[in-house]
Amino acid sequence: MANYIQFLRESSTLDVDSQKWDMEDRNLKMTRPAFGGHLMATIICPRFRPCMATVRPGVMKKNVFDQAKADACEIVKPSFQLSESDLNTEVVEVVKAAKKLVDLIGADYIVSVGRGISKDVEGGIKLAEELADVLGGVVGGSRATIDSGWLSADHQVGQTGKTVHPKVYIALGISGAIQHKAGMQDSECIIAVNKNDTAPIFEIADYGICGDLFKVTPMLIEAIKAAKAAK
């Protein structure tokens, strides 16, 4: 048993950003940050079976339901029994979260802030909240905003936070580090606002605005309000 557990350890990868099964060589290809997060590495375990990997919430996209595939699945119900003596753990207490967490994964609209709000953190977050409110969305943040204590950890988008796929993702003052892009680059529409026209976030943005977020965001809010009022 110990040898088998060690075998599983040797052929498993934890906390990956994507998985792909290559039907030609039957290898599970796992992608995750490497070299301090400066690049994304694809890992394979060709010499070991079974291959195992864990993924963070939101990494795997929900596919369209296919009845034919569902009918082709075989449900196997193994017959076994467990007694209390077989269990080595015991649930002593379940403590619920003290506050309502932000539902980033289920949001259609996300307005995220980054280090660009540093000159007026409170004002920047307030603008993001107002923009998210008119869109019917939620506020997210880069790792820098969480590490600085500006937002709580449940707001974090990125490789060490949540992976999201909203209809619209608005990045305010976010440079676009590889760790952050890994968590939001599959959004349907990405809008970036940044004073630095060479910011990496513009490489994946559908719409890029080079300007001061403290000036641009109020204009976006008013434009959306006007569009809603005109309907």
Residue, then its C-alpha position, 0 to 999 in steps of 0.5 A: m500500500a505504501n508503495y502504491i501511495q508513493f507511486l501516486r505521489e510521483s505521478s500527480t500534479l497539484d494546483v494546475d491552471s489547465q489540463k489537456w488529454d492528448m489522444e495521440d500519445r495518451n498523456l495528460k498535459m498539465t500547465r502551471p506557472a514555473f520559474g517564479g511565475h515568469l512563464m507557464a510550463t506544460i508538464i507530462c508524466p509519460r512513465f507513470r500511470p495513473c496520471m492525476a492532477t488537481v485544478r483550482p475552481g473556475v479553471m475548467k469551462k462548463n461544456v454544452f450538454d450533449q445527450a449522446k455523450a451522456d447516454a454513452c457514459e457507464i455509471v459503476k457503483p462499487s459495492f463496499q462498506l465502511s465502519e467507524s474504525d476504518l476512518n482516521t478522521e473525525v469532524v469536530e466542528v463546522v465553522k461557517a464564514a463570518k461574512k458573505l464572500v464575493d462570488l467571482i466565479g459566478a459573476d457575469y461582470i467583474v471590475s478589478v483594480g490593481r496597483g494603479i489605485s495606489k494614489d487614492v486607494e479608497g477612491g479607486i475601490k469606490l469607483a470600481e464598486e460603483l462601476a460594478d454596481v451599474l453593471g450588476g457585477v462584482v469587484g475583483g483585484s490583483r494580487a498586489t491589492i490583496d497583499s497590500g490589504w486594500l481588498s480581502a482575499d476572496h476578491q483575488v483574481g489570478q493564479t493564486g486566486k480565482t480563475v474567472h470567465p465573465k462576459v465582461y472583465i474590466a481591469l482598472g490599473i492592472s499591469g497584467a502580470i502572467q499570474h493575473k492573466a492566467g486567471m482571467q484571459d478567457s473572459e468573453c470581453i476584456i476592457a483594460v484601463n491603464k496609464n502605461d501604454t506598454a502594460p501587458i494587459f493590453e496584449i489580451a484586451d479586446y478594448g484598451i484605454c490608455g489613460d488615468l483610471f480616476k478620470v476614465t472610470p467616471m466617464l464609463i459609469e456615466a456612459i453606462k447609466a445614460a445607455k440604460a436610461a435610453k432603453 
